[in-house]
């Protein structure tokens, strides 16, 4: 887990009444959890009106949350704001994530310019259930 994501877990645990634990297994498809939710965390340096979600994590975490009777929360930090989305609620409301194949950087952790096709969707920040200032 990246340092920025650890900061987010600590911040969210303090300011949103959602005490989160970091997943011990680094290859897990979600980053944090508690008794009620599983959480996928993303840190973006820039602010966007729509945030991207990868379909493989979306579908796995949605199914995992349903099988384990938990919420699937997608939490994105963009600059000084933390946006909390309830993915299961959006699915129940038939939200259109506009999934499709996009040419995107292979990784965000290195300064490589190689691109790959990824199946991704988007969530408008207006769909947030909670917005925090970090």
Secondary structure in CASP SS format (residue, H / E / C, confidence):
PFRMAT SS
TARGET T0000
AUTHOR 0000-0000-0000
METHOD secondary structure of the structure
MODEL  1
X C 1.00
X C 1.00
X H 1.00
X H 1.00
X H 1.00
X H 1.00
X H 1.00
X H 1.00
X H 1.00
X H 1.00
X H 1.00
X H 1.00
X H 1.00
X H 1.00
X H 1.00
X C 1.00
X C 1.00
X C 1.00
X C 1.00
X C 1.00
X E 1.00
X E 1.00
X C 1.00
X C 1.00
X C 1.00
X C 1.00
X C 1.00
X C 1.00
X C 1.00
X C 1.00
X C 1.00
X E 1.00
X E 1.00
X C 1.00
X C 1.00
X C 1.00
X E 1.00
X E 1.00
X E 1.00
X E 1.00
X E 1.00
X E 1.00
X E 1.00
X E 1.00
X C 1.00
X C 1.00
X C 1.00
X C 1.00
X C 1.00
X E 1.00
X E 1.00
X E 1.00
X E 1.00
X E 1.00
X H 1.00
X H 1.00
X H 1.00
X H 1.00
X H 1.00
X H 1.00
X H 1.00
X H 1.00
X H 1.00
X H 1.00
X H 1.00
X H 1.00
X H 1.00
X C 1.00
X C 1.00
X C 1.00
X E 1.00
X E 1.00
X E 1.00
X E 1.00
X E 1.00
X E 1.00
X E 1.00
X E 1.00
X C 1.00
X C 1.00
X E 1.00
X E 1.00
X E 1.00
X E 1.00
X E 1.00
X E 1.00
X H 1.00
X H 1.00
X H 1.00
X H 1.00
X H 1.00
X H 1.00
X C 1.00
X C 1.00
X C 1.00
X C 1.00
X C 1.00
X C 1.00
X C 1.00
X E 1.00
X E 1.00
X E 1.00
X E 1.00
X E 1.00
X E 1.00
X C 1.00
X C 1.00
X C 1.00
X C 1.00
X C 1.00
X C 1.00
X C 1.00
X C 1.00
X C 1.00
X E 1.00
X E 1.00
X E 1.00
X E 1.00
X E 1.00
X E 1.00
X E 1.00
X E 1.00
X E 1.00
X E 1.00
X H 1.00
X H 1.00
X H 1.00
X C 1.00
X C 1.00
X E 1.00
X E 1.00
X E 1.00
X E 1.00
X C 1.00
END
